[in-house]
Structure formats: C-alpha cells, structure tokens
Amino acid sequence: MWSTPSVGLRDESWWAAWCTKRVRRSSSLVLSFSAQNLVAFNFVAKSAIVLDSLSWSVLAVSDEWVRLVDLSWLLPNVSIPSLITNVAELIGTGHIVMDGTGAAANDEAYRQKWLWGAVAGLYHFGIKDPVYLDPAATSSWISNQIKVAPSPELYQTNEDYEKVIQLQIPCSRDELMATLLRRRSYRGFDSSAAIHIDDLAACLFAGLGITGFIISGPPGYGPLPLKPTPSGGGRNPYEAYVYLRKVDGIEPGIYHYSAIDHTLGLVGSELNYRIGDLLAGQTWFNDACALVVLVACFSRTMWKYPHPTGYRVVLLEAGHIAQNMLILAESRGLSAAPTCAVRDDLCSKVLNLDPYLQGVVYTVALGVRGSTPTIADPVIIEPNTRLGEVKSK
Ligand SMILES: Cc1cc2nc3c(=O)[nH]c(=O)nc-3n(C[C@H](O)[C@H](O)[C@H](O)COP(=O)(O)O)c2cc1C
C-alpha cells in the first residue's frame, strides 16, 4: 500500500520512488448517480466513492499503466500535493492499483479470469458477504414491510380466463410423486445421530454423479459429462465439497466429491467452524451431519458462453443439483434443507477457492430428523383446500 506521510515530510528518495511507481485504474469499476453525485463503485473491492473532478480526471487518464510522474504531466493543472493525496486516497479505496502490490495482482486476476465483465461481475462480486439479518431483525423487518405495503400475491389463479380446464392431481401412489409430496425442508436435526455414508453417497450421485458422456463436436470439444441433472451446454460447472461432521463409515473432515470416480477425497481433517458459521450465522444448521457445498467453476461455462448470460446458466444449475439431492434425501428418510445464505469469505477460505474462477452458490444440509423444530422451521402447515375437490386418479 502506498504510504502517505504529509507532503512536507517527504525526502528526495521518497520523491524519486514516487516518480517511478506505476498505477492503473481498477478494472472492476462501475459508475452511477446517487442524488447529484457521481459514484464509482469497485464491485470486487466493494468500496464506493463520490467522484470529484480531480478523482474523475485521475481515473480517466489511468486507463493503462502510467507512472506517477507522467500522471503529473498529464494533469498539469493539478498541484503535486493534491495529486499525491488524491492518488493515495484512490489507492486506499481500491479505485486505482499500484504496480507490484497485492491489489494490482488481484486486479490482473480479475481481468484475466472473469470473462463475463461488469454486467455479471457487478452482481456476482457485489452481492458477496452481505449483512444478513438475524431472526429477530428479520421478523421486525417483515412486520414493518406488512405495515408499509401488503405483500404481492404469491400465486395466480385462472379465474379471469373464460376457459379453465381442471387437471387431475397426479397419483400419489406413484413412488416418485409420493416422495416429491413428502419433501419438506426441516432443520431440527438430531445433534447426536449420524447419517450413513451410503445415503450421503446417493445424494451426491443424484446431484452430480457422471453417468456417461456426449461425444460430439470437433476434437478437443468433448466428451461432455452427463449427470442425473441437466447442464447448459454440458459444461457441468459444479464441484461439490462436503463439510462432514457426523457420517457413519467416514471420519469427519472436509471432502471433495469426484463426480467422475464417485469418490470422496479428504481435503482436510480440521473442522474449525460450526456449520452455522459457514452459513452466515444460521445456528439451526449446526447439528446437520453434513453440508454439501456446491462450488461453481465459472471458466467451464465461460469457455463456451462468453456472453454474461452464461452466469445465469451457472446459477440455474445449482438448483437442479440441489433439488435432486433433496429428493434423494427425502427418499432415504434424511432431514434436509437448502440455503444459499453463506459467508462467502469464510467458505472461500475453508475450501481454498480462487475468487475469480470459483464461487459457492448453494448448499444442502443433510442430517437425521430430531423431534424439536428450530426457529427457522414452519410452525403451522395447512393443506391447499382448493385441491380438495379434484379427485385423485
Ligand atoms: C434459493 C433458496 C434459498 C434458501 N435459503 C434458506 C436459508 O437461507 N435458510 C433456511 O433455513 N432455508 C432456506 N431455504 C429453504 C426455504 O426456507 C424453504 O424451501 C421454504 O420455506 C419452503 O419450504 P420447503 O422447502 O419445505 O418446500 C432456501 C430455499 C431456496 C430455494
């Protein structure tokens, strides 16, 4: 980081060093208005500043690496002390990076690796590590929302259409349908019970197991893995890690699931965090036996789809995988619940992820059903009486 002693205290060697340092505008900036201010948001560093005319000028001329001495030639009307102070501030906020620093290395990594640009980058990086509300704050937020405005309808009828066809409810004797109808998220895990390794294996396989390959396209294109879940372009961007607390037949630890071999590889034996810590303080997940963490490997999908809509493809696939796991969990009598409220920084550290190529998108907690529901479990569930008149086949 560039040090900023007051201008008067700087000696000749400091000035000599200052002159030769190179800076560049961060690659992850977007500009927007807030009231009458122009705001520059660095969506990777997650820092926003109001742009004054000097900052604007400095950012505008530092599109590529520029020595600080040249910056002073490029902006001849700016006094050197003002320029030093401004550059130091912009470096401090991450809006400018200085060659040779960690910030510059990160910026280069972003340039090289994140090929979906600012359209997807603003969302992907910008939503990481939000401030999650605890249950009390959530319920007071909801109470306030109810006062401010009624909730939008959560379903739509066909009452406005002239022609309406009543459909048969599928037969609940059908095994798959019965499993789907039984499935509910439940977080009241039995803290002392373990799930069996075969049940964990079945869930992982249902979501991610590679069962075959598509052979097509020019040499080098495939083979494209096929799984029980669909994947945009067959790119299969997900890897699963298991934060494994209590599973019969396997030591606790962090494991990587290899979808090609259907194996678990031990990443590390230390479980330094409770599952709820990884899940942004959701303590009701602490007693899960295992947390399956779905990590997107963006380059797999970027390779085929350079347009930022590829990011949507990646997000959608997590839902397919998790749903298959949840259904398998239900069919095996496990208790399960999904969540995407993760502490991104902690998960990234624990799993040693490359933040520009990988990201945790979704997780599924698996465990044994205990008798006490948690604060996050529904108290009352009512049947849909509108279905009552429809006869089952
Ligand atoms: C994308 C997504 C995110 C969710 N996040 C959370 C979460 O952060 N914490 C939690 O306890 N449950 C979470 N859930 C589970 C929902 O609360 C649950 O699905 C919903 O209440 C409906 O209940 P059901 O799963 O039994 O149908 C999430 C579900 C989805 C689909």
The ligand as a MOL file (V3000), in Angstrom:
LIG
                    3D

  0  0  0     0  0            999 V3000
M  V30 BEGIN CTAB
M  V30 COUNTS 31 33 0 0 0
M  V30 BEGIN ATOM
M  V30 1 C -32.7610 -20.4000 -3.0470 0
M  V30 2 C -33.2070 -20.8210 -1.6650 0
M  V30 3 C -32.5990 -20.2850 -0.5600 0
M  V30 4 C -32.9540 -20.6940 0.7150 0
M  V30 5 N -32.2930 -20.1820 1.7770 0
M  V30 6 C -32.5780 -20.6290 3.0090 0
M  V30 7 C -31.8560 -20.1330 4.1080 0
M  V30 8 O -31.0330 -19.2490 3.9980 0
M  V30 9 N -32.0970 -20.6720 5.3340 0
M  V30 10 C -33.0400 -21.6380 5.5130 0
M  V30 11 O -33.1940 -22.0940 6.6540 0
M  V30 12 N -33.7690 -22.1180 4.4720 0
M  V30 13 C -33.5600 -21.6270 3.2300 0
M  V30 14 N -34.2720 -22.1020 2.1590 0
M  V30 15 C -35.3630 -23.0670 2.3660 0
M  V30 16 C -36.7160 -22.3790 2.3270 0
M  V30 17 O -36.9260 -21.7000 3.5300 0
M  V30 18 C -37.7960 -23.4320 2.0930 0
M  V30 19 O -37.5520 -24.0690 0.8680 0
M  V30 20 C -39.1970 -22.8040 2.0600 0
M  V30 21 O -39.5600 -22.3530 3.3240 0
M  V30 22 C -40.2350 -23.7850 1.5310 0
M  V30 23 O -40.2370 -24.9550 2.3130 0
M  V30 24 P -39.9810 -26.4040 1.7020 0
M  V30 25 O -38.5390 -26.4890 1.3150 0
M  V30 26 O -40.3350 -27.3510 2.7880 0
M  V30 27 O -40.8480 -26.5510 0.4880 0
M  V30 28 C -33.9690 -21.6720 0.8850 0
M  V30 29 C -34.6000 -22.1890 -0.2490 0
M  V30 30 C -34.2320 -21.7810 -1.5010 0
M  V30 31 C -34.9280 -22.3560 -2.7020 0
M  V30 END ATOM
M  V30 BEGIN BOND
M  V30 1 1 1 2
M  V30 2 1 2 3
M  V30 3 2 2 30
M  V30 4 2 3 4
M  V30 5 1 4 5
M  V30 6 1 4 28
M  V30 7 2 5 6
M  V30 8 1 6 7
M  V30 9 1 6 13
M  V30 10 2 7 8
M  V30 11 1 7 9
M  V30 12 1 9 10
M  V30 13 2 10 11
M  V30 14 1 10 12
M  V30 15 2 12 13
M  V30 16 1 13 14
M  V30 17 1 14 15
M  V30 18 1 14 28
M  V30 19 1 15 16
M  V30 20 1 16 17
M  V30 21 1 16 18
M  V30 22 1 18 19
M  V30 23 1 18 20
M  V30 24 1 20 21
M  V30 25 1 20 22
M  V30 26 1 22 23
M  V30 27 1 23 24
M  V30 28 2 24 25
M  V30 29 1 24 26
M  V30 30 1 24 27
M  V30 31 2 28 29
M  V30 32 1 29 30
M  V30 33 1 30 31
M  V30 END BOND
M  V30 END CTAB
M  END
